[in-house]
Amino acid sequence: MLLALVLLLGVANFALHRAVLESAHPLLARTPWFRMLGGKFSLSLEFVMLLGAALLAGEGVALWAWLYAGYTLANAGSAWLILSGRV
């Protein structure tokens, strides 16, 4: 159950990340590492975080599933701020 939750949150994180990358927001121009390799570098970091959380959640460590859920909420909040033009 924890693993399924982490994987669903991972799909949401990748969707939010891709939407921010495609938004061409001026904030992205100030952070060149975010768009390094056409955004693949930051997407790779996103994958590493998902992999770590999934491996630990698969072992039954519920704390990492909750931490990843918190990360997803923070990610959703920041994506909303960027995509809505509030930042």
Chimera marker file (.cmm) of the C-alpha trace (Angstrom):
<marker_set name="trace">
<marker id="1" x="0.000" y="0.000" z="0.000" r="1" g="1" b="0" radius="0.5"/>
<marker id="2" x="2.796" y="2.420" z="0.886" r="1" g="1" b="0" radius="0.5"/>
<marker id="3" x="4.607" y="1.636" z="-2.332" r="1" g="1" b="0" radius="0.5"/>
<marker id="4" x="1.482" y="2.301" z="-4.400" r="1" g="1" b="0" radius="0.5"/>
<marker id="5" x="1.015" y="5.629" z="-2.629" r="1" g="1" b="0" radius="0.5"/>
<marker id="6" x="4.620" y="6.668" z="-3.305" r="1" g="1" b="0" radius="0.5"/>
<marker id="7" x="4.353" y="5.691" z="-6.966" r="1" g="1" b="0" radius="0.5"/>
<marker id="8" x="1.130" y="7.680" z="-7.411" r="1" g="1" b="0" radius="0.5"/>
<marker id="9" x="2.756" y="10.672" z="-5.745" r="1" g="1" b="0" radius="0.5"/>
<marker id="10" x="5.723" y="10.201" z="-8.074" r="1" g="1" b="0" radius="0.5"/>
<marker id="11" x="3.466" y="10.440" z="-11.117" r="1" g="1" b="0" radius="0.5"/>
<marker id="12" x="2.023" y="13.670" z="-9.721" r="1" g="1" b="0" radius="0.5"/>
<marker id="13" x="5.509" y="15.061" z="-9.065" r="1" g="1" b="0" radius="0.5"/>
<marker id="14" x="6.659" y="14.311" z="-12.606" r="1" g="1" b="0" radius="0.5"/>
<marker id="15" x="3.521" y="15.915" z="-14.063" r="1" g="1" b="0" radius="0.5"/>
<marker id="16" x="4.006" y="19.052" z="-11.954" r="1" g="1" b="0" radius="0.5"/>
<marker id="17" x="7.698" y="19.181" z="-12.793" r="1" g="1" b="0" radius="0.5"/>
<marker id="18" x="7.042" y="18.878" z="-16.533" r="1" g="1" b="0" radius="0.5"/>
<marker id="19" x="4.353" y="21.580" z="-16.391" r="1" g="1" b="0" radius="0.5"/>
<marker id="20" x="6.760" y="23.980" z="-14.682" r="1" g="1" b="0" radius="0.5"/>
<marker id="21" x="9.510" y="23.222" z="-17.194" r="1" g="1" b="0" radius="0.5"/>
<marker id="22" x="7.168" y="23.858" z="-20.127" r="1" g="1" b="0" radius="0.5"/>
<marker id="23" x="5.806" y="27.090" z="-18.646" r="1" g="1" b="0" radius="0.5"/>
<marker id="24" x="8.885" y="29.120" z="-19.676" r="1" g="1" b="0" radius="0.5"/>
<marker id="25" x="8.485" y="31.165" z="-16.502" r="1" g="1" b="0" radius="0.5"/>
<marker id="26" x="11.135" y="33.910" z="-16.036" r="1" g="1" b="0" radius="0.5"/>
<marker id="27" x="12.148" y="32.294" z="-12.750" r="1" g="1" b="0" radius="0.5"/>
<marker id="28" x="13.567" y="29.360" z="-14.702" r="1" g="1" b="0" radius="0.5"/>
<marker id="29" x="15.937" y="31.678" z="-16.550" r="1" g="1" b="0" radius="0.5"/>
<marker id="30" x="17.505" y="32.595" z="-13.205" r="1" g="1" b="0" radius="0.5"/>
<marker id="31" x="18.191" y="28.954" z="-12.334" r="1" g="1" b="0" radius="0.5"/>
<marker id="32" x="20.152" y="27.495" z="-15.259" r="1" g="1" b="0" radius="0.5"/>
<marker id="33" x="20.798" y="24.208" z="-13.441" r="1" g="1" b="0" radius="0.5"/>
<marker id="34" x="17.042" y="23.590" z="-13.438" r="1" g="1" b="0" radius="0.5"/>
<marker id="35" x="16.941" y="23.525" z="-17.236" r="1" g="1" b="0" radius="0.5"/>
<marker id="36" x="20.332" y="21.851" z="-17.660" r="1" g="1" b="0" radius="0.5"/>
<marker id="37" x="20.236" y="19.272" z="-20.452" r="1" g="1" b="0" radius="0.5"/>
<marker id="38" x="16.784" y="20.471" z="-21.471" r="1" g="1" b="0" radius="0.5"/>
<marker id="39" x="15.291" y="19.784" z="-18.064" r="1" g="1" b="0" radius="0.5"/>
<marker id="40" x="16.550" y="16.207" z="-17.989" r="1" g="1" b="0" radius="0.5"/>
<marker id="41" x="18.951" y="16.901" z="-15.124" r="1" g="1" b="0" radius="0.5"/>
<marker id="42" x="16.214" y="18.093" z="-12.775" r="1" g="1" b="0" radius="0.5"/>
<marker id="43" x="13.921" y="15.277" z="-13.923" r="1" g="1" b="0" radius="0.5"/>
<marker id="44" x="16.734" y="12.831" z="-13.138" r="1" g="1" b="0" radius="0.5"/>
<marker id="45" x="16.976" y="14.225" z="-9.614" r="1" g="1" b="0" radius="0.5"/>
<marker id="46" x="13.211" y="13.832" z="-9.321" r="1" g="1" b="0" radius="0.5"/>
<marker id="47" x="13.576" y="10.192" z="-10.363" r="1" g="1" b="0" radius="0.5"/>
<marker id="48" x="16.336" y="9.542" z="-7.814" r="1" g="1" b="0" radius="0.5"/>
<marker id="49" x="14.118" y="10.933" z="-5.052" r="1" g="1" b="0" radius="0.5"/>
<marker id="50" x="11.205" y="8.774" z="-6.205" r="1" g="1" b="0" radius="0.5"/>
<marker id="51" x="13.416" y="5.687" z="-6.404" r="1" g="1" b="0" radius="0.5"/>
<marker id="52" x="14.754" y="6.212" z="-2.895" r="1" g="1" b="0" radius="0.5"/>
<marker id="53" x="11.308" y="6.784" z="-1.433" r="1" g="1" b="0" radius="0.5"/>
<marker id="54" x="9.880" y="3.772" z="-3.309" r="1" g="1" b="0" radius="0.5"/>
<marker id="55" x="12.683" y="1.459" z="-2.177" r="1" g="1" b="0" radius="0.5"/>
<marker id="56" x="12.272" y="2.467" z="1.449" r="1" g="1" b="0" radius="0.5"/>
<marker id="57" x="8.474" y="2.381" z="1.328" r="1" g="1" b="0" radius="0.5"/>
<marker id="58" x="8.697" y="-1.058" z="-0.269" r="1" g="1" b="0" radius="0.5"/>
<marker id="59" x="10.651" y="-2.194" z="2.769" r="1" g="1" b="0" radius="0.5"/>
<marker id="60" x="7.825" y="-0.990" z="4.979" r="1" g="1" b="0" radius="0.5"/>
<marker id="61" x="9.385" y="2.220" z="6.289" r="1" g="1" b="0" radius="0.5"/>
<marker id="62" x="6.263" y="4.395" z="6.490" r="1" g="1" b="0" radius="0.5"/>
<marker id="63" x="8.186" y="7.515" z="7.464" r="1" g="1" b="0" radius="0.5"/>
<marker id="64" x="9.641" y="7.855" z="3.969" r="1" g="1" b="0" radius="0.5"/>
<marker id="65" x="6.214" y="7.596" z="2.376" r="1" g="1" b="0" radius="0.5"/>
<marker id="66" x="4.999" y="10.422" z="4.619" r="1" g="1" b="0" radius="0.5"/>
<marker id="67" x="8.105" y="12.500" z="3.897" r="1" g="1" b="0" radius="0.5"/>
<marker id="68" x="7.609" y="12.002" z="0.170" r="1" g="1" b="0" radius="0.5"/>
<marker id="69" x="3.951" y="13.012" z="0.569" r="1" g="1" b="0" radius="0.5"/>
<marker id="70" x="5.108" y="16.210" z="2.284" r="1" g="1" b="0" radius="0.5"/>
<marker id="71" x="7.591" y="16.812" z="-0.525" r="1" g="1" b="0" radius="0.5"/>
<marker id="72" x="4.762" y="16.353" z="-3.034" r="1" g="1" b="0" radius="0.5"/>
<marker id="73" x="2.605" y="18.909" z="-1.210" r="1" g="1" b="0" radius="0.5"/>
<marker id="74" x="5.474" y="21.412" z="-1.221" r="1" g="1" b="0" radius="0.5"/>
<marker id="75" x="6.072" y="20.676" z="-4.896" r="1" g="1" b="0" radius="0.5"/>
<marker id="76" x="2.383" y="21.193" z="-5.702" r="1" g="1" b="0" radius="0.5"/>
<marker id="77" x="2.351" y="24.481" z="-3.823" r="1" g="1" b="0" radius="0.5"/>
<marker id="78" x="5.394" y="25.833" z="-5.582" r="1" g="1" b="0" radius="0.5"/>
<marker id="79" x="4.122" y="24.656" z="-8.983" r="1" g="1" b="0" radius="0.5"/>
<marker id="80" x="0.804" y="26.385" z="-8.320" r="1" g="1" b="0" radius="0.5"/>
<marker id="81" x="2.621" y="29.620" z="-7.424" r="1" g="1" b="0" radius="0.5"/>
<marker id="82" x="4.731" y="29.472" z="-10.591" r="1" g="1" b="0" radius="0.5"/>
<marker id="83" x="2.005" y="28.389" z="-12.993" r="1" g="1" b="0" radius="0.5"/>
<marker id="84" x="-0.572" y="30.849" z="-11.677" r="1" g="1" b="0" radius="0.5"/>
<marker id="85" x="1.887" y="33.745" z="-12.050" r="1" g="1" b="0" radius="0.5"/>
<marker id="86" x="1.925" y="34.596" z="-8.348" r="1" g="1" b="0" radius="0.5"/>
<marker id="87" x="5.706" y="34.379" z="-8.290" r="1" g="1" b="0" radius="0.5"/>
<link id1="1" id2="2" r="1" g="1" b="0" radius="0.2"/>
<link id1="2" id2="3" r="1" g="1" b="0" radius="0.2"/>
<link id1="3" id2="4" r="1" g="1" b="0" radius="0.2"/>
<link id1="4" id2="5" r="1" g="1" b="0" radius="0.2"/>
<link id1="5" id2="6" r="1" g="1" b="0" radius="0.2"/>
<link id1="6" id2="7" r="1" g="1" b="0" radius="0.2"/>
<link id1="7" id2="8" r="1" g="1" b="0" radius="0.2"/>
<link id1="8" id2="9" r="1" g="1" b="0" radius="0.2"/>
<link id1="9" id2="10" r="1" g="1" b="0" radius="0.2"/>
<link id1="10" id2="11" r="1" g="1" b="0" radius="0.2"/>
<link id1="11" id2="12" r="1" g="1" b="0" radius="0.2"/>
<link id1="12" id2="13" r="1" g="1" b="0" radius="0.2"/>
<link id1="13" id2="14" r="1" g="1" b="0" radius="0.2"/>
<link id1="14" id2="15" r="1" g="1" b="0" radius="0.2"/>
<link id1="15" id2="16" r="1" g="1" b="0" radius="0.2"/>
<link id1="16" id2="17" r="1" g="1" b="0" radius="0.2"/>
<link id1="17" id2="18" r="1" g="1" b="0" radius="0.2"/>
<link id1="18" id2="19" r="1" g="1" b="0" radius="0.2"/>
<link id1="19" id2="20" r="1" g="1" b="0" radius="0.2"/>
<link id1="20" id2="21" r="1" g="1" b="0" radius="0.2"/>
<link id1="21" id2="22" r="1" g="1" b="0" radius="0.2"/>
<link id1="22" id2="23" r="1" g="1" b="0" radius="0.2"/>
<link id1="23" id2="24" r="1" g="1" b="0" radius="0.2"/>
<link id1="24" id2="25" r="1" g="1" b="0" radius="0.2"/>
<link id1="25" id2="26" r="1" g="1" b="0" radius="0.2"/>
<link id1="26" id2="27" r="1" g="1" b="0" radius="0.2"/>
<link id1="27" id2="28" r="1" g="1" b="0" radius="0.2"/>
<link id1="28" id2="29" r="1" g="1" b="0" radius="0.2"/>
<link id1="29" id2="30" r="1" g="1" b="0" radius="0.2"/>
<link id1="30" id2="31" r="1" g="1" b="0" radius="0.2"/>
<link id1="31" id2="32" r="1" g="1" b="0" radius="0.2"/>
<link id1="32" id2="33" r="1" g="1" b="0" radius="0.2"/>
<link id1="33" id2="34" r="1" g="1" b="0" radius="0.2"/>
<link id1="34" id2="35" r="1" g="1" b="0" radius="0.2"/>
<link id1="35" id2="36" r="1" g="1" b="0" radius="0.2"/>
<link id1="36" id2="37" r="1" g="1" b="0" radius="0.2"/>
<link id1="37" id2="38" r="1" g="1" b="0" radius="0.2"/>
<link id1="38" id2="39" r="1" g="1" b="0" radius="0.2"/>
<link id1="39" id2="40" r="1" g="1" b="0" radius="0.2"/>
<link id1="40" id2="41" r="1" g="1" b="0" radius="0.2"/>
<link id1="41" id2="42" r="1" g="1" b="0" radius="0.2"/>
<link id1="42" id2="43" r="1" g="1" b="0" radius="0.2"/>
<link id1="43" id2="44" r="1" g="1" b="0" radius="0.2"/>
<link id1="44" id2="45" r="1" g="1" b="0" radius="0.2"/>
<link id1="45" id2="46" r="1" g="1" b="0" radius="0.2"/>
<link id1="46" id2="47" r="1" g="1" b="0" radius="0.2"/>
<link id1="47" id2="48" r="1" g="1" b="0" radius="0.2"/>
<link id1="48" id2="49" r="1" g="1" b="0" radius="0.2"/>
<link id1="49" id2="50" r="1" g="1" b="0" radius="0.2"/>
<link id1="50" id2="51" r="1" g="1" b="0" radius="0.2"/>
<link id1="51" id2="52" r="1" g="1" b="0" radius="0.2"/>
<link id1="52" id2="53" r="1" g="1" b="0" radius="0.2"/>
<link id1="53" id2="54" r="1" g="1" b="0" radius="0.2"/>
<link id1="54" id2="55" r="1" g="1" b="0" radius="0.2"/>
<link id1="55" id2="56" r="1" g="1" b="0" radius="0.2"/>
<link id1="56" id2="57" r="1" g="1" b="0" radius="0.2"/>
<link id1="57" id2="58" r="1" g="1" b="0" radius="0.2"/>
<link id1="58" id2="59" r="1" g="1" b="0" radius="0.2"/>
<link id1="59" id2="60" r="1" g="1" b="0" radius="0.2"/>
<link id1="60" id2="61" r="1" g="1" b="0" radius="0.2"/>
<link id1="61" id2="62" r="1" g="1" b="0" radius="0.2"/>
<link id1="62" id2="63" r="1" g="1" b="0" radius="0.2"/>
<link id1="63" id2="64" r="1" g="1" b="0" radius="0.2"/>
<link id1="64" id2="65" r="1" g="1" b="0" radius="0.2"/>
<link id1="65" id2="66" r="1" g="1" b="0" radius="0.2"/>
<link id1="66" id2="67" r="1" g="1" b="0" radius="0.2"/>
<link id1="67" id2="68" r="1" g="1" b="0" radius="0.2"/>
<link id1="68" id2="69" r="1" g="1" b="0" radius="0.2"/>
<link id1="69" id2="70" r="1" g="1" b="0" radius="0.2"/>
<link id1="70" id2="71" r="1" g="1" b="0" radius="0.2"/>
<link id1="71" id2="72" r="1" g="1" b="0" radius="0.2"/>
<link id1="72" id2="73" r="1" g="1" b="0" radius="0.2"/>
<link id1="73" id2="74" r="1" g="1" b="0" radius="0.2"/>
<link id1="74" id2="75" r="1" g="1" b="0" radius="0.2"/>
<link id1="75" id2="76" r="1" g="1" b="0" radius="0.2"/>
<link id1="76" id2="77" r="1" g="1" b="0" radius="0.2"/>
<link id1="77" id2="78" r="1" g="1" b="0" radius="0.2"/>
<link id1="78" id2="79" r="1" g="1" b="0" radius="0.2"/>
<link id1="79" id2="80" r="1" g="1" b="0" radius="0.2"/>
<link id1="80" id2="81" r="1" g="1" b="0" radius="0.2"/>
<link id1="81" id2="82" r="1" g="1" b="0" radius="0.2"/>
<link id1="82" id2="83" r="1" g="1" b="0" radius="0.2"/>
<link id1="83" id2="84" r="1" g="1" b="0" radius="0.2"/>
<link id1="84" id2="85" r="1" g="1" b="0" radius="0.2"/>
<link id1="85" id2="86" r="1" g="1" b="0" radius="0.2"/>
<link id1="86" id2="87" r="1" g="1" b="0" radius="0.2"/>
</marker_set>
